[in-house]
Amino acid sequence: IHPATRVFQGLRIAVNDELGELVRALAAAERILAPGGRLVVVTFHSLEDRIVKQFMATRSGRAPAASRHLPQVETPLPSLMLVGKGVVAPGEAELARNPRARSAKLRAAERTPAPVQTGLGALEILASLPDPKEQKGRRRGSSSCTSAPSRLSSAPRATPIPSSTRRSITPSRWRS
């Protein structure tokens, strides 16, 4: 894939809020599906697929377990049941007929009679972009930790090792 393709894809995703729309569409589909109804989603890149995979996993009760050392939390009944095993990718025949399908992945789930789960939790964060107002005044690559420079500047400076000692402790392959 040409690098410009990725750049323009990233711009399109950001400008159209495609990931946010996907999260809202998944939540809406879960609300309007009747028990027994099927939710089938085709994704075309890894960001979309990750969101769909996490949504279906949490709604089907397959979310990662919390630490065994924490108190037990009651988990809601699964509102979706996964259909099939994992993802369906295009086969060789499909790729021969349609090379653009190489990145397509299909995931499916069936609605259960359980009530719809509220809140999207980490999916909302995953689909959101950083707020430019929070980034104002920060330089690219700068740390958000403001106390580090003052701690480092007050640290005592190490005394240099004399050259005669330094030669004796360095490996022979490093010596000049």
C-alpha positions in Angstrom: 0.0 0.0 0.0 1.3 3.4 -1.0 2.2 5.7 2.0 -0.1 8.4 0.7 -3.0 6.0 0.8 -2.5 5.5 4.5 -2.2 9.2 5.1 -5.4 10.0 3.3 -7.2 7.1 4.9 -6.1 8.5 8.3 -7.4 12.0 7.4 -10.7 10.6 6.2 -11.2 8.5 9.4 -10.4 11.6 11.5 -12.5 14.1 9.6 -15.6 11.9 9.3 -15.2 10.5 12.8 -15.6 7.0 11.4 -14.5 5.2 14.5 -16.9 7.1 16.7 -19.7 6.5 14.2 -18.9 2.8 14.2 -19.1 2.6 18.0 -22.4 4.5 18.0 -23.8 2.3 15.2 -22.9 -0.9 17.1 -24.6 0.3 20.2 -27.7 1.4 18.2 -27.8 -2.0 16.4 -27.7 -3.8 19.7 -30.6 -1.7 21.0 -32.9 -2.2 18.0 -32.2 -5.9 17.3 -34.9 -8.2 18.4 -33.9 -11.4 20.2 -32.6 -13.8 17.5 -31.7 -11.0 15.2 -28.2 -11.1 13.7 -25.6 -8.3 13.7 -23.1 -8.8 10.9 -20.2 -6.4 10.4 -17.6 -6.3 7.6 -14.4 -4.4 8.5 -11.7 -3.2 6.2 -8.9 -2.1 8.5 -7.5 -3.1 11.8 -8.9 -0.1 13.8 -12.4 -1.0 12.8 -11.9 -4.7 13.4 -10.5 -4.1 16.9 -13.5 -2.1 17.9 -16.0 -4.6 16.5 -14.1 -7.5 18.1 -14.0 -5.8 21.5 -17.6 -4.8 21.3 -18.8 -8.3 20.5 -16.5 -9.9 23.1 -17.8 -7.7 25.9 -21.4 -8.0 24.9 -21.1 -11.8 24.6 -19.6 -12.2 28.1 -16.1 -13.0 26.8 -14.4 -9.9 28.2 -11.1 -10.4 29.9 -11.5 -11.4 33.5 -10.5 -9.0 36.3 -7.8 -9.8 38.7 -8.6 -12.7 41.1 -7.4 -10.5 43.9 -10.1 -7.9 43.4 -13.6 -8.4 44.8 -16.0 -10.2 42.5 -18.2 -7.9 40.4 -21.5 -9.1 39.0 -21.4 -9.2 35.3 -24.5 -8.6 33.2 -26.1 -11.3 31.1 -24.7 -11.4 27.6 -26.8 -9.5 25.1 -25.1 -11.0 22.1 -23.9 -14.6 21.3 -21.1 -15.0 18.8 -21.9 -16.8 15.6 -19.2 -19.1 14.3 -15.7 -19.3 15.4 -13.9 -16.0 15.1 -13.6 -14.0 11.9 -14.4 -14.9 8.4 -11.8 -13.8 5.9 -12.0 -14.0 2.1 -10.9 -17.2 0.4 -8.5 -17.7 -2.4 -11.3 -17.7 -5.1 -12.7 -14.4 -3.7 -9.3 -12.8 -3.7 -8.7 -13.9 -7.3 -12.0 -12.3 -8.3 -11.7 -9.2 -6.1 -8.2 -8.3 -4.9 -9.5 -5.3 -2.9 -11.2 -7.8 -0.5 -7.8 -8.8 0.9 -8.3 -6.8 4.1 -12.0 -7.6 4.6 -13.1 -9.4 7.8 -16.6 -10.5 8.7 -17.8 -10.9 12.3 -21.3 -11.9 13.3 -23.3 -12.1 16.5 -26.9 -13.0 17.4 -29.0 -11.0 19.9 -30.1 -12.8 23.0 -33.2 -12.1 25.1 -31.0 -10.5 27.8 -31.4 -6.7 28.4 -29.1 -4.4 26.4 -26.0 -3.4 28.3 -25.4 0.2 28.9 -22.2 2.2 28.5 -19.5 1.5 26.0 -16.5 2.0 28.4 -13.2 1.6 26.7 -14.7 1.5 23.2 -15.5 5.2 23.4 -11.9 6.0 24.4 -10.6 3.7 21.7 -12.6 5.5 19.0 -11.9 9.0 20.2 -9.2 11.3 18.9 -7.0 13.4 21.3 -8.6 16.8 22.0 -6.5 19.5 20.3 -7.3 21.9 23.1 -5.5 19.6 25.6 -2.5 19.5 23.3 -2.1 23.3 23.0 1.2 24.5 24.3 2.7 21.1 24.4 5.5 20.3 22.0 5.6 17.1 20.0 7.3 14.3 21.9 7.3 16.3 25.2 6.5 14.5 28.4 3.4 15.3 30.4 5.5 15.0 33.6 6.5 18.4 34.8 8.4 17.4 37.9 11.0 15.3 36.2 13.4 18.2 35.1 13.5 19.7 38.6 14.3 16.3 40.1 17.0 15.6 37.6 18.7 19.1 37.8 19.0 18.8 41.6 20.7 15.3 41.5 24.4 15.2 42.4 26.7 15.0 39.4 28.9 11.9 39.2 32.6 12.4 39.4 34.5 11.5 36.2 36.5 8.3 36.2 40.3 8.9 35.6 41.4 7.7 32.2 43.9 5.2 33.6 41.0 3.4 35.4 38.6 3.8 32.5 41.0 1.9 30.2 41.4 -1.0 32.6 37.6 -1.6 33.0 36.6 -1.4 29.4 36.6 -4.5 27.3 39.6 -4.9 25.0 37.5 -4.7 21.8 36.4 -1.1 22.9 39.9 0.2 23.4 41.4 2.4 20.8 
